[in-house]
């Protein structure tokens, strides 16, 4: 069995599972945030009206809550949702509640690894489509809707159809000017935004072994944009060390069998990779940066669960050091722990000296809600994961997706720029 099949077999108490089997699996961890949490509470209210006991959760110690999408509160409704979350965690005895403005908090898909809350081999579900991100730790991680999350919270288990697995093999180490974001854009460009529909996208090969854990997180994050059920990379010593450095003493390597079967195998040579952008209005609409349209940009955005991990900020800082941005540029670290590390190591000074605005962790601009939305006809280059019409603001704005290095280089020139050309 491959790694996902082994995880689902363990979680469902079976010795063997295969693609298309339907299993009832125990869940190890579950997450809700300030958008999905209130939605789940509405489901609880409906269940309660039907006579279902919703007075306690199956295990509050396995539940955690993030405030990330509408923080700082954009308007009255988002402020009220934060209050609902606080009441929810208090009433149900949930201790892991990462509150905006109270020490460590950040984007939910960043906290899952920054706080070492998911381990290799876990079944982890969250009330957000980019829960796939955390598959980089060697877990089966996927997003669920409000009703399914409500069921998990009450029962600690949920059904899954075992997905078929496509294997994406990277040979060799990526060049210094190419990041994981370029690789996942290349893959999505090849298979399309429906190429992973209800499938596992597994990453492996010498190139993945060479990658940092944070780079693997970027790959798994954007399996969502290919329609995948989940993304995953097998855990190795790098993952164990990464989690151990964040306080997890129980992380272990969890791998699939050597004779594991895959529906399809896609192979890539790292040396052939180039910096890419995804043009409006789809992540599959890719172009080599040096061949991209020479448009005048209005904004560069370096943030989100996809593009604001520490190594993303470090890559941007190398480009921006000693330079001045030509367009409105915003950098938002994905969590307070990353923010503090960036401050301690001088990255924030580099950003501020370059004329960048540094903001708090939030999903606001990425989802077009607040904290920097785009106006009509504005064009943005962004490290985020989606660029459909209206994603980051006005329906007639445009977003180009790129790596942090490309976004930083483009901020300096005001046009889409390969970092090698500065």
DRENMI-926539 format. One record per residue (C-alpha): residue in one letter; x, y, z. Coordinates in steps of 0.001 Angstrom, whole numbers, plus 500000, padded with zeros to 6 digits. Example, Ala and Ser with C-alpha at 12.3 -4.5 7.8 and 13.67 -1.06 7.14 Angstrom:
% DRENMI-926539
<code = a, X = 512300, Y = 495500, Z = 507800>
<code = s, X = 513670, Y = 498940, Z = 507140>
***
This chain:
% DRENMI-926539
<code = x, X = 500000, Y = 500000, Z = 500000>
<code = x, X = 501105, Y = 503587, Z = 499447>
<code = x, X = 501296, Y = 506006, Z = 502343>
<code = x, X = 497711, Y = 507304, Z = 502116>
<code = x, X = 496319, Y = 503774, Z = 501883>
<code = x, X = 498367, Y = 502769, Z = 504931>
<code = x, X = 497180, Y = 505796, Z = 506921>
<code = x, X = 493514, Y = 505161, Z = 506067>
<code = x, X = 493879, Y = 501445, Z = 506753>
<code = x, X = 495293, Y = 502182, Z = 510204>
<code = x, X = 492623, Y = 504775, Z = 510938>
<code = x, X = 489791, Y = 502427, Z = 509914>
<code = x, X = 491157, Y = 499353, Z = 511668>
<code = x, X = 491773, Y = 497443, Z = 508454>
<code = x, X = 494809, Y = 495453, Z = 507365>
<code = x, X = 494369, Y = 496435, Z = 503732>
<code = x, X = 492542, Y = 499084, Z = 501703>
<code = x, X = 492535, Y = 499913, Z = 497996>
<code = x, X = 491386, Y = 502830, Z = 495835>
<code = x, X = 487584, Y = 503282, Z = 495773>
<code = x, X = 487094, Y = 501399, Z = 499056>
<code = x, X = 484847, Y = 503301, Z = 501440>
<code = x, X = 486189, Y = 503376, Z = 504994>
<code = x, X = 485038, Y = 504863, Z = 508265>
<code = x, X = 488204, Y = 506374, Z = 509690>
<code = x, X = 489083, Y = 507731, Z = 513103>
<code = x, X = 490309, Y = 511322, Z = 512990>
<code = x, X = 493395, Y = 512373, Z = 514929>
<code = x, X = 493069, Y = 516173, Z = 514711>
<code = x, X = 490451, Y = 518683, Z = 513551>
<code = x, X = 490617, Y = 522440, Z = 512961>
<code = x, X = 488091, Y = 525231, Z = 512462>
<code = x, X = 488654, Y = 528946, Z = 511931>
<code = x, X = 486665, Y = 532157, Z = 512137>
<code = x, X = 484728, Y = 531383, Z = 508943>
<code = x, X = 484181, Y = 527634, Z = 509244>
<code = x, X = 483644, Y = 527685, Z = 513030>
<code = x, X = 480467, Y = 529800, Z = 512966>
<code = x, X = 479243, Y = 527661, Z = 510051>
<code = x, X = 479720, Y = 524507, Z = 512117>
<code = x, X = 477854, Y = 526101, Z = 515028>
<code = x, X = 474862, Y = 526644, Z = 512719>
<code = x, X = 474932, Y = 522910, Z = 511956>
<code = x, X = 475034, Y = 522215, Z = 515708>
<code = x, X = 471926, Y = 524377, Z = 516158>
<code = x, X = 470068, Y = 522429, Z = 513455>
<code = x, X = 471096, Y = 519108, Z = 514997>
<code = x, X = 470035, Y = 520272, Z = 518442>
<code = x, X = 466602, Y = 521233, Z = 517091>
<code = x, X = 466287, Y = 517668, Z = 515762>
<code = x, X = 467036, Y = 516205, Z = 519176>
<code = x, X = 470718, Y = 515370, Z = 518659>
<code = x, X = 472917, Y = 515831, Z = 521734>
<code = x, X = 475544, Y = 518456, Z = 520897>
<code = x, X = 476483, Y = 519269, Z = 524474>
<code = x, X = 480008, Y = 517854, Z = 524271>
<code = x, X = 482690, Y = 517022, Z = 521715>
<code = x, X = 484288, Y = 513638, Z = 521229>
<code = x, X = 487702, Y = 514927, Z = 522400>
<code = x, X = 488368, Y = 518662, Z = 522900>
<code = x, X = 492122, Y = 518014, Z = 523208>
<code = x, X = 492225, Y = 517024, Z = 519534>
<code = x, X = 490470, Y = 520186, Z = 518351>
<code = x, X = 492077, Y = 523547, Z = 517694>
<code = x, X = 490772, Y = 526906, Z = 516548>
<code = x, X = 492411, Y = 529680, Z = 514534>
<code = x, X = 491410, Y = 533288, Z = 513977>
<code = x, X = 492831, Y = 534161, Z = 510572>
<code = x, X = 490443, Y = 535078, Z = 507750>
<code = x, X = 488822, Y = 538257, Z = 509046>
<code = x, X = 491386, Y = 539496, Z = 511556>
<code = x, X = 491779, Y = 542228, Z = 512466>
<code = x, X = 487990, Y = 542348, Z = 512288>
<code = x, X = 486913, Y = 543947, Z = 509030>
<code = x, X = 483382, Y = 544835, Z = 510125>
<code = x, X = 480670, Y = 543950, Z = 512667>
<code = x, X = 479908, Y = 540452, Z = 511399>
<code = x, X = 483536, Y = 539338, Z = 511524>
<code = x, X = 483888, Y = 540820, Z = 515015>
<code = x, X = 480814, Y = 538901, Z = 516142>
<code = x, X = 482215, Y = 535695, Z = 514660>
<code = x, X = 485328, Y = 536069, Z = 516810>
<code = x, X = 483076, Y = 536314, Z = 519866>
<code = x, X = 481223, Y = 533177, Z = 518721>
<code = x, X = 484538, Y = 531333, Z = 518465>
<code = x, X = 485536, Y = 532414, Z = 521976>
<code = x, X = 482219, Y = 531207, Z = 523378>
<code = x, X = 482575, Y = 527959, Z = 521432>
<code = x, X = 486020, Y = 527127, Z = 522806>
<code = x, X = 484981, Y = 528124, Z = 526331>
<code = x, X = 481753, Y = 526107, Z = 526300>
<code = x, X = 483376, Y = 522969, Z = 524900>
<code = x, X = 486668, Y = 523085, Z = 526794>
<code = x, X = 488905, Y = 523618, Z = 523767>
<code = x, X = 492234, Y = 524931, Z = 525028>
<code = x, X = 494042, Y = 525382, Z = 521707>
<code = x, X = 492495, Y = 528669, Z = 520545>
<code = x, X = 494927, Y = 530967, Z = 518748>
<code = x, X = 493457, Y = 534398, Z = 519286>
<code = x, X = 494329, Y = 537445, Z = 517212>
<code = x, X = 496134, Y = 540045, Z = 519330>
<code = x, X = 497079, Y = 537602, Z = 522097>
<code = x, X = 500558, Y = 536243, Z = 521401>
<code = x, X = 500987, Y = 533417, Z = 518925>
<code = x, X = 498339, Y = 533260, Z = 516229>
<code = x, X = 498359, Y = 533093, Z = 512458>
<code = x, X = 497006, Y = 531404, Z = 509368>
<code = x, X = 495520, Y = 528030, Z = 510276>
<code = x, X = 497551, Y = 526066, Z = 507707>
<code = x, X = 500717, Y = 527602, Z = 509142>
<code = x, X = 499897, Y = 526993, Z = 512781>
<code = x, X = 499372, Y = 523288, Z = 512069>
<code = x, X = 503110, Y = 522889, Z = 511449>
<code = x, X = 504521, Y = 525893, Z = 513349>
<code = x, X = 502856, Y = 524568, Z = 516506>
<code = x, X = 503523, Y = 520894, Z = 515631>
<code = x, X = 499898, Y = 519925, Z = 516036>
<code = x, X = 499848, Y = 517300, Z = 513264>
<code = x, X = 502134, Y = 514273, Z = 513184>
<code = x, X = 503229, Y = 511924, Z = 510379>
<code = x, X = 500597, Y = 509241, Z = 509868>
<code = x, X = 497750, Y = 511335, Z = 511293>
<code = x, X = 494325, Y = 511772, Z = 509763>
<code = x, X = 493826, Y = 515524, Z = 509989>
<code = x, X = 490747, Y = 517391, Z = 508758>
<code = x, X = 489983, Y = 521090, Z = 508742>
<code = x, X = 487162, Y = 523397, Z = 507840>
<code = x, X = 489112, Y = 524913, Z = 504964>
<code = x, X = 490034, Y = 523688, Z = 501492>
<code = x, X = 493769, Y = 524316, Z = 501923>
<code = x, X = 494036, Y = 521878, Z = 504826>
<code = x, X = 495902, Y = 519810, Z = 502180>
<code = x, X = 498980, Y = 521901, Z = 503097>
<code = x, X = 499792, Y = 519826, Z = 506140>
<code = x, X = 500180, Y = 516647, Z = 504101>
<code = x, X = 503806, Y = 517758, Z = 503780>
<code = x, X = 504315, Y = 516372, Z = 507284>
<code = x, X = 503389, Y = 512901, Z = 506054>
<code = x, X = 499765, Y = 513101, Z = 507224>
<code = x, X = 496486, Y = 512500, Z = 505409>
<code = x, X = 495223, Y = 516089, Z = 505530>
<code = x, X = 492108, Y = 517346, Z = 503774>
<code = x, X = 489397, Y = 519955, Z = 504003>
<code = x, X = 485768, Y = 519169, Z = 504836>
<code = x, X = 482519, Y = 521155, Z = 504764>
<code = x, X = 480614, Y = 522425, Z = 507791>
<code = x, X = 478349, Y = 519384, Z = 508139>
<code = x, X = 481203, Y = 516880, Z = 507976>
<code = x, X = 483306, Y = 518889, Z = 510434>
<code = x, X = 480337, Y = 519016, Z = 512815>
<code = x, X = 480053, Y = 515214, Z = 512591>
<code = x, X = 483768, Y = 514782, Z = 513271>
<code = x, X = 483625, Y = 517110, Z = 516274>
<code = x, X = 480822, Y = 515045, Z = 517801>
<code = x, X = 481974, Y = 511565, Z = 516806>
<code = x, X = 485726, Y = 511631, Z = 516090>
<code = x, X = 485411, Y = 509799, Z = 512800>
<code = x, X = 484194, Y = 510262, Z = 509235>
<code = x, X = 483911, Y = 508230, Z = 506045>
<code = x, X = 486308, Y = 508514, Z = 503128>
<code = x, X = 486500, Y = 506900, Z = 499741>
<code = x, X = 490126, Y = 505804, Z = 499410>
<code = x, X = 491532, Y = 508014, Z = 496625>
<code = x, X = 493661, Y = 506893, Z = 493736>
<code = x, X = 497200, Y = 508281, Z = 494001>
<code = x, X = 499205, Y = 510099, Z = 491357>
<code = x, X = 502937, Y = 510233, Z = 492060>
<code = x, X = 504962, Y = 513322, Z = 491127>
<code = x, X = 508668, Y = 512569, Z = 491057>
<code = x, X = 511285, Y = 515324, Z = 491031>
<code = x, X = 514819, Y = 514382, Z = 490045>
<code = x, X = 517672, Y = 516574, Z = 491263>
<code = x, X = 517834, Y = 519769, Z = 493271>
<code = x, X = 515956, Y = 522880, Z = 492128>
<code = x, X = 518173, Y = 525762, Z = 490930>
<code = x, X = 518636, Y = 528653, Z = 493359>
<code = x, X = 516292, Y = 530909, Z = 491374>
<code = x, X = 513453, Y = 528351, Z = 491346>
<code = x, X = 511159, Y = 527663, Z = 494293>
<code = x, X = 508575, Y = 525026, Z = 495156>
<code = x, X = 505875, Y = 527431, Z = 493967>
<code = x, X = 507319, Y = 527227, Z = 490451>
<code = x, X = 507210, Y = 523443, Z = 490528>
<code = x, X = 503585, Y = 523212, Z = 491670>
<code = x, X = 502538, Y = 525797, Z = 489063>
<code = x, X = 504292, Y = 523695, Z = 486436>
<code = x, X = 502450, Y = 520587, Z = 487605>
<code = x, X = 499061, Y = 522319, Z = 487641>
<code = x, X = 499810, Y = 523733, Z = 484200>
<code = x, X = 500436, Y = 520177, Z = 482999>
<code = x, X = 497476, Y = 518352, Z = 484571>
<code = x, X = 494973, Y = 521220, Z = 484815>
<code = x, X = 492863, Y = 522448, Z = 487696>
<code = x, X = 490755, Y = 519290, Z = 487484>
<code = x, X = 493683, Y = 516903, Z = 487024>
<code = x, X = 493693, Y = 515827, Z = 490649>
<code = x, X = 489943, Y = 515564, Z = 491221>
<code = x, X = 489393, Y = 513373, Z = 494311>
<code = x, X = 492904, Y = 511980, Z = 493988>
<code = x, X = 495967, Y = 512004, Z = 496186>
<code = x, X = 498898, Y = 513942, Z = 494775>
<code = x, X = 502030, Y = 512436, Z = 496303>
<code = x, X = 505452, Y = 514048, Z = 495911>
<code = x, X = 508732, Y = 512150, Z = 495957>
<code = x, X = 512114, Y = 511659, Z = 494360>
<code = x, X = 515554, Y = 513048, Z = 495099>
<code = x, X = 514325, Y = 516595, Z = 494518>
<code = x, X = 511720, Y = 516289, Z = 497272>
<code = x, X = 514310, Y = 514721, Z = 499575>
<code = x, X = 516481, Y = 517795, Z = 498959>
<code = x, X = 513628, Y = 520188, Z = 499706>
<code = x, X = 513028, Y = 521782, Z = 503062>
<code = x, X = 509829, Y = 520934, Z = 504916>
<code = x, X = 508526, Y = 524438, Z = 504178>
<code = x, X = 509000, Y = 523937, Z = 500433>
<code = x, X = 507048, Y = 520691, Z = 500614>
<code = x, X = 504264, Y = 522578, Z = 502385>
<code = x, X = 503957, Y = 524858, Z = 499348>
<code = x, X = 503587, Y = 521847, Z = 497047>
<code = x, X = 500895, Y = 520199, Z = 499146>
<code = x, X = 499069, Y = 523496, Z = 499662>
<code = x, X = 498315, Y = 523963, Z = 495988>
<code = x, X = 497147, Y = 520418, Z = 495326>
<code = x, X = 493838, Y = 522034, Z = 496236>
<code = x, X = 494080, Y = 524093, Z = 493031>
<code = x, X = 494335, Y = 520836, Z = 491057>
<code = x, X = 491149, Y = 519540, Z = 492700>
<code = x, X = 492989, Y = 516919, Z = 494757>
<code = x, X = 491501, Y = 515269, Z = 497821>
<code = x, X = 494878, Y = 515664, Z = 499480>
<code = x, X = 498557, Y = 516240, Z = 498870>
<code = x, X = 501292, Y = 514354, Z = 500681>
<code = x, X = 505032, Y = 513821, Z = 500936>
<code = x, X = 506362, Y = 510956, Z = 502982>
<code = x, X = 507902, Y = 511988, Z = 506274>
<code = x, X = 511658, Y = 511704, Z = 506683>
<code = x, X = 514215, Y = 512796, Z = 509267>
<code = x, X = 513827, Y = 516412, Z = 508129>
<code = x, X = 510160, Y = 516296, Z = 509135>
<code = x, X = 510955, Y = 514644, Z = 512477>
<code = x, X = 513621, Y = 517271, Z = 513224>
<code = x, X = 511308, Y = 520095, Z = 512105>
<code = x, X = 508546, Y = 518949, Z = 514449>
<code = x, X = 510956, Y = 518187, Z = 517277>
<code = x, X = 512324, Y = 521733, Z = 517099>
<code = x, X = 508747, Y = 522868, Z = 517717>
<code = x, X = 508238, Y = 520720, Z = 520786>
<code = x, X = 506865, Y = 517476, Z = 519339>
<code = x, X = 508606, Y = 514497, Z = 520922>
<code = x, X = 506431, Y = 511804, Z = 519324>
<code = x, X = 507056, Y = 512410, Z = 515614>
<code = x, X = 508081, Y = 509294, Z = 513706>
<code = x, X = 508808, Y = 508465, Z = 510089>
<code = x, X = 505749, Y = 506905, Z = 508425>
<code = x, X = 506100, Y = 505582, Z = 504891>
<code = x, X = 504283, Y = 503534, Z = 502278>
<code = x, X = 505411, Y = 500107, Z = 501129>
<code = x, X = 508296, Y = 499763, Z = 498670>
<code = x, X = 505983, Y = 498045, Z = 496168>
<code = x, X = 503224, Y = 500669, Z = 496460>
<code = x, X = 501080, Y = 501176, Z = 493362>
<code = x, X = 500176, Y = 504505, Z = 491754>
<code = x, X = 497557, Y = 505369, Z = 489161>
<code = x, X = 499952, Y = 507664, Z = 487288>
<code = x, X = 503581, Y = 508704, Z = 487639>
<code = x, X = 504760, Y = 512132, Z = 486469>
<code = x, X = 508490, Y = 512815, Z = 486330>
<code = x, X = 510259, Y = 516192, Z = 486375>
<code = x, X = 513903, Y = 517220, Z = 486056>
<code = x, X = 514817, Y = 519943, Z = 488531>
<code = x, X = 517495, Y = 521373, Z = 486246>
<code = x, X = 514840, Y = 522146, Z = 483611>
<code = x, X = 512632, Y = 524193, Z = 485950>
<code = x, X = 512219, Y = 527944, Z = 485373>
<code = x, X = 510515, Y = 530714, Z = 487369>
<code = x, X = 506845, Y = 530742, Z = 486364>
<code = x, X = 503741, Y = 532825, Z = 486793>
<code = x, X = 500101, Y = 531820, Z = 486547>
<code = x, X = 498323, Y = 534446, Z = 484476>
<code = x, X = 494721, Y = 535482, Z = 485113>
<code = x, X = 492391, Y = 533776, Z = 485688>
<code = x, X = 493577, Y = 530281, Z = 486573>
<code = x, X = 496539, Y = 528576, Z = 488285>
<code = x, X = 496876, Y = 526375, Z = 485202>
<code = x, X = 497374, Y = 529391, Z = 482897>
<code = x, X = 501144, Y = 529365, Z = 483332>
<code = x, X = 503944, Y = 531143, Z = 481536>
<code = x, X = 507706, Y = 531311, Z = 481973>
<code = x, X = 508434, Y = 534609, Z = 483725>
<code = x, X = 510792, Y = 535786, Z = 480984>
<code = x, X = 507987, Y = 535218, Z = 478469>
<code = x, X = 505196, Y = 536721, Z = 480591>
<code = x, X = 503248, Y = 539816, Z = 479501>
<code = x, X = 505040, Y = 543091, Z = 480168>
<code = x, X = 502206, Y = 544584, Z = 482198>
<code = x, X = 502463, Y = 547507, Z = 484582>
<code = x, X = 501813, Y = 546183, Z = 488085>
<code = x, X = 499994, Y = 548070, Z = 490821>
<code = x, X = 500804, Y = 545796, Z = 493718>
<code = x, X = 503048, Y = 542970, Z = 494917>
<code = x, X = 501703, Y = 540781, Z = 497699>
<code = x, X = 503874, Y = 538368, Z = 499683>
<code = x, X = 501664, Y = 536568, Z = 502156>
<code = x, X = 499212, Y = 533703, Z = 502780>
<code = x, X = 499580, Y = 530047, Z = 503746>
<code = x, X = 501276, Y = 529499, Z = 500391>
<code = x, X = 503873, Y = 532254, Z = 500380>
<code = x, X = 504675, Y = 533685, Z = 503812>
<code = x, X = 506548, Y = 530941, Z = 505642>
<code = x, X = 509924, Y = 531926, Z = 507034>
<code = x, X = 511907, Y = 530662, Z = 504048>
<code = x, X = 509545, Y = 532591, Z = 501751>
<code = x, X = 510301, Y = 535809, Z = 503613>
<code = x, X = 513996, Y = 534985, Z = 503579>
<code = x, X = 513915, Y = 534508, Z = 499801>
<code = x, X = 512122, Y = 537836, Z = 499353>
<code = x, X = 514597, Y = 539600, Z = 501637>
<code = x, X = 517550, Y = 538430, Z = 499542>
<code = x, X = 515955, Y = 540115, Z = 496525>
<code = x, X = 514858, Y = 543302, Z = 498312>
<code = x, X = 518010, Y = 543987, Z = 500341>
<code = x, X = 519447, Y = 547350, Z = 499373>
<code = x, X = 516697, Y = 548042, Z = 496834>
<code = x, X = 513527, Y = 550129, Z = 496765>
<code = x, X = 510140, Y = 548896, Z = 495613>
<code = x, X = 508486, Y = 550667, Z = 492705>
<code = x, X = 504894, Y = 549608, Z = 493459>
<code = x, X = 502676, Y = 549113, Z = 496489>
<code = x, X = 504148, Y = 546100, Z = 498248>
<code = x, X = 502767, Y = 544272, Z = 501257>
<code = x, X = 504464, Y = 541480, Z = 503189>
<code = x, X = 502473, Y = 539644, Z = 505845>
<code = x, X = 504245, Y = 536839, Z = 507742>
<code = x, X = 501993, Y = 533799, Z = 508110>
<code = x, X = 502222, Y = 533625, Z = 511914>
<code = x, X = 503509, Y = 535625, Z = 514856>
<code = x, X = 506301, Y = 533082, Z = 515418>
<code = x, X = 507485, Y = 533687, Z = 511846>
<code = x, X = 507037, Y = 537450, Z = 512298>
<code = x, X = 509232, Y = 537407, Z = 515416>
<code = x, X = 511905, Y = 535305, Z = 513732>
<code = x, X = 511927, Y = 537684, Z = 510772>
<code = x, X = 512289, Y = 540612, Z = 513157>
<code = x, X = 515109, Y = 538992, Z = 515144>
<code = x, X = 517061, Y = 538153, Z = 511974>
<code = x, X = 516715, Y = 541595, Z = 510408>
<code = x, X = 514295, Y = 540699, Z = 507603>
<code = x, X = 511701, Y = 543256, Z = 508662>
<code = x, X = 514311, Y = 546014, Z = 508544>
<code = x, X = 515209, Y = 544994, Z = 504980>
<code = x, X = 511531, Y = 545112, Z = 504009>
<code = x, X = 510868, Y = 548472, Z = 505649>
<code = x, X = 514036, Y = 550012, Z = 504220>
<code = x, X = 512856, Y = 548887, Z = 500770>
<code = x, X = 509580, Y = 550757, Z = 501257>
<code = x, X = 507452, Y = 547679, Z = 501934>
<code = x, X = 504428, Y = 547707, Z = 504244>
<code = x, X = 504685, Y = 544871, Z = 506779>
<code = x, X = 501378, Y = 543706, Z = 508210>
<code = x, X = 499967, Y = 541174, Z = 510692>
<code = x, X = 499181, Y = 537557, Z = 509825>
<code = x, X = 495797, Y = 537397, Z = 508090>
<code = x, X = 494049, Y = 535775, Z = 505137>
<code = x, X = 492251, Y = 539049, Z = 504404>
<code = x, X = 493943, Y = 540180, Z = 501189>
<code = x, X = 494351, Y = 536648, Z = 499821>
<code = x, X = 490614, Y = 535992, Z = 499921>
<code = x, X = 489712, Y = 539518, Z = 498804>
<code = x, X = 488032, Y = 540415, Z = 502072>
<code = x, X = 490052, Y = 543248, Z = 503644>
<code = x, X = 493580, Y = 544424, Z = 504502>
<code = x, X = 494544, Y = 545303, Z = 500932>
<code = x, X = 491924, Y = 544358, Z = 498344>
<code = x, X = 492361, Y = 545288, Z = 494687>
<code = x, X = 490416, Y = 548041, Z = 492921>
<code = x, X = 488899, Y = 547820, Z = 489436>
<code = x, X = 491582, Y = 547328, Z = 486743>
<code = x, X = 494403, Y = 546942, Z = 489280>
<code = x, X = 497002, Y = 544264, Z = 488556>
<code = x, X = 498775, Y = 542366, Z = 491320>
<code = x, X = 501530, Y = 539792, Z = 491483>
<code = x, X = 500971, Y = 537556, Z = 494469>
<code = x, X = 502409, Y = 534562, Z = 496323>
<code = x, X = 498879, Y = 533325, Z = 497049>
<code = x, X = 497221, Y = 530275, Z = 495529>
<code = x, X = 494172, Y = 531465, Z = 493580>
<code = x, X = 493565, Y = 534062, Z = 490885>
<code = x, X = 490009, Y = 533627, Z = 489624>
<code = x, X = 488065, Y = 536839, Z = 488867>
<code = x, X = 487518, Y = 538823, Z = 492054>
<code = x, X = 489658, Y = 536578, Z = 494254>
<code = x, X = 491718, Y = 539442, Z = 495664>
<code = x, X = 489217, Y = 542242, Z = 495234>
<code = x, X = 487277, Y = 543774, Z = 492347>
<code = x, X = 486000, Y = 541293, Z = 489774>
<code = x, X = 487780, Y = 543334, Z = 487088>
<code = x, X = 491164, Y = 543261, Z = 488841>
<code = x, X = 493844, Y = 540760, Z = 487807>
<code = x, X = 496216, Y = 538583, Z = 489822>
<code = x, X = 499367, Y = 536820, Z = 488633>
<code = x, X = 500544, Y = 534011, Z = 490923>
<code = x, X = 504268, Y = 533598, Z = 491529>
<code = x, X = 506969, Y = 532548, Z = 493944>
<code = x, X = 508144, Y = 534981, Z = 496656>
<code = x, X = 511352, Y = 535599, Z = 494676>
<code = x, X = 509453, Y = 536596, Z = 491546>
<code = x, X = 507011, Y = 538727, Z = 493549>
<code = x, X = 509911, Y = 540547, Z = 495229>
<code = x, X = 511818, Y = 541082, Z = 491976>
<code = x, X = 508636, Y = 542374, Z = 490346>
<code = x, X = 508079, Y = 544789, Z = 493232>
<code = x, X = 511467, Y = 546343, Z = 492474>
<code = x, X = 510829, Y = 546837, Z = 488746>
<code = x, X = 507059, Y = 547309, Z = 488682>
<code = x, X = 506784, Y = 544604, Z = 486012>
<code = x, X = 506786, Y = 540806, Z = 486099>
<code = x, X = 510475, Y = 540032, Z = 486561>
<code = x, X = 512685, Y = 536975, Z = 486724>
<code = x, X = 514891, Y = 537312, Z = 489846>
<code = x, X = 517933, Y = 536554, Z = 487678>
<code = x, X = 517278, Y = 539708, Z = 485632>
<code = x, X = 517617, Y = 542237, Z = 488436>
***
